[in-house]
Structure formats: structure tokens, C-alpha cells
């Protein structure tokens, strides 16, 4: 009866389970899938998130399966370097940036999270002054002190709380994502962003290193596409669907066409988010992660914000009764995450590529500092870090509270 009911066994839900367990707070996790399968592609964990995961005892497990990303590089579609910066510990921060396969991250969380009740598709809830009852599609139910919707962008709890919310908002950009086993490039720990959305943009980073020295490389191709009717998040696709756009992207540091031809998996789906809500909470029910604030994946920050949500909610549940705790959690997290959602639309880190694309008219440059100054490039990067909460000052402040 006093359990915190967690709807969804993804990154946010499992992290919340670990945070609650660390504080001795009873909880149950319900996952709609009948089995946990190794699906998906890459996830980036920025230093503000890896700090919290380290405090949950997960840094060693993640270091064994992830790549500790050392640098970020930005190129135009002609392979010319625009900007580079160190990341994580290489940048002098207290925590690493990890690039990891989603399945490896979920497995690390699952190993410590305890029992997850599978095959429990939530159909809705009722609440009263004493608690919340979840109803499941199989006819069963569960009763607890509060319910937390960690069930993603198509959240059942969000739909019941906000029936006028509507479908996801299409950004005008379509994506193809895949993974390829490939030799290391640029030292084996570099995230690359190249090109621009108008003509085609690639995001490339390694997420796993194999015993033979090869790496599993996560890649994303993004391009402006006015209309998109397909809302399946995991639709199988082909490299040939977009290959002509990058057929000549053969650079000294990576032959991108050859890497794409060797892909083990290709998925297609639209880049979507939702407008920020004015509240997440109604009584004993609230939302977390993508259920609360789905954002376009242009800042490598969706998983990180869910992890920050989980810490804030667990802290509030440890110090107050559920209804007061949920309200306090919302007060802490709603405005910061809304800012990230909007910044991901306006000026995420890849805005560096947009500026150079527009200023050069999509042509090669002689020297990049004749196009854009080093100070402007740094400010675009640092502004996003400040909004997202992982700039140097914010991390130092967090280090003081460790």
C-alpha cells in the first residue's frame, strides 16, 4: 500500500528504482514488454548524469561496457574541421562522458534494480485520498502511495492526466539510426557531428569496444523532410534510403560511405518532441523523463535529464509525504527541463554547424576563423551546457554537495 509504483522499466524508471532503494523507500516497477531484449542503439551520458550514476555504484559497470568519450568534433560536409573541444574528464571535469549501447546501459541498471514485473501494460489509474490504483491490460491491478509515469513519449499516464495533449510534434527532420562494427577513428573516443540538416547531417560516435580492437559505432543521419507520416519509433530501414546524400563523404579520418554499407542495423523514425507542460502532477501521480518532457535528440541529453529527474524525485520522497514530495519535485524540475526542450529546438550544440552552413552558403571555407570566431563557437557550446546543467560551474557546485 505504501509502495511507490513506477510505470516503465526504461532508463528513467530503473534509475528511480535504484534511487528509492538507496533511501529505503519501497517501490515496484512495472514494464509493458513481456521480456527485456537488447534493442536500440546508442545513448550519451553527460557528466551531470554520470555523477549521479557513479553515486549509485554504476561507474565501474558502465566503464566496462561503454566508451569514455574524450572529444567532440564538428565538421562541414566537405570534411573540414570547424570546432573541437575536450569532454568529460578530458575537459578537467570530475566525471566522464560515456557513450554506451542502450541495451548495455539498461542491463547495468537492471542488475542492481531488483525485480521488474514484466508484461504489465498500464491501462490507466484511479486515485483517492489514501493512494493510487494502477490498472493493467491483463486485468490485474496494483495499489500504492503514488504512481510515477516513466513510460516514455507515448505515456499512458500522461494521456490520462492531459487528455488534450495531442500527438508528438514533428520537428521537420527525419532520422536514420544504425550501428556498424568498425576500426577506431580519430583515436577511438570522439563524437563527430558533420554537415547540416538542410542537406544532410551525420552524428557518429563509438559505443562499445570489442576484444579484437574494433568498435561498435553508432551513427545517425538527419535531414529536413517537410512531411512524415510514419510514427513507428523502430521501423526497419535501409542505408540506400539516404545514401546518395553522403556517397562522397570520404574523409581522411573516416570513410563514411564504407562504414554505412557495413551497418548491422538501420532504423528510421521522425525527430519529435512535445511542447512543455505547465504541470506534471495531479495528486499522487506525476511524470518523469520522456513522459514528462520529451525532447528532440540534438543535445545528447534526454537520458541525462531522466536521471536527474529520478534523483530529485527520490530526494523529495525521502523528506515528505507523497503528495507534497511530488509537488516539490515538479517545482524543482519542470522549469529546467522545459528550458532544455526549447533549447534543443533553438540552439543545441549542432547550432555550430548551422552557423557555418549559413555563413558560407554551404561552400568550403579557407580558414574557419574567417567565417566564425573561436569565441562565438565556444559560446554556442557553453550556452547549451549552462541551460542543460553540465557547465563547469554547475558541476563544481554539484561536486561540493557530493
Secondary structure, 3 states (H helix, E strand, C coil): CCCEEEECCCHHHHHHHHHHHHCCCCEEEECCCCCCCCCCCEEEECHHHHHHHHHCCCHHHHHHHCEECCEEEEECCCCCEEEEEECHHHHCCCCCCEEEEHHHHHHHHHHHHCCCECCCCEEEEEECCCCEEEEECCCCEEEECEEEECCCCCCHHHHHHCCCCCCCEEEEEEEEEEEEEECCCHHHCEEEEEEECCCEEEEEEEEEECCCCCEEEEEEEEEECCCCCCCCCCEECCHHHCHHHCCCCEECCEEHHHHHHCCCEEEEEEEEECCCCCCCCECCEEECCHHHHCCCCCCCCHHHHHHHHHHHHHHHHHHCCHHHHHHHHHHHHHHHHHHHHHHHHHCCCCHHHHHHHHHHCCCCCCCHHHCCCHHHHHHHHHHHHHHHCCCHHHHHHHHHCC
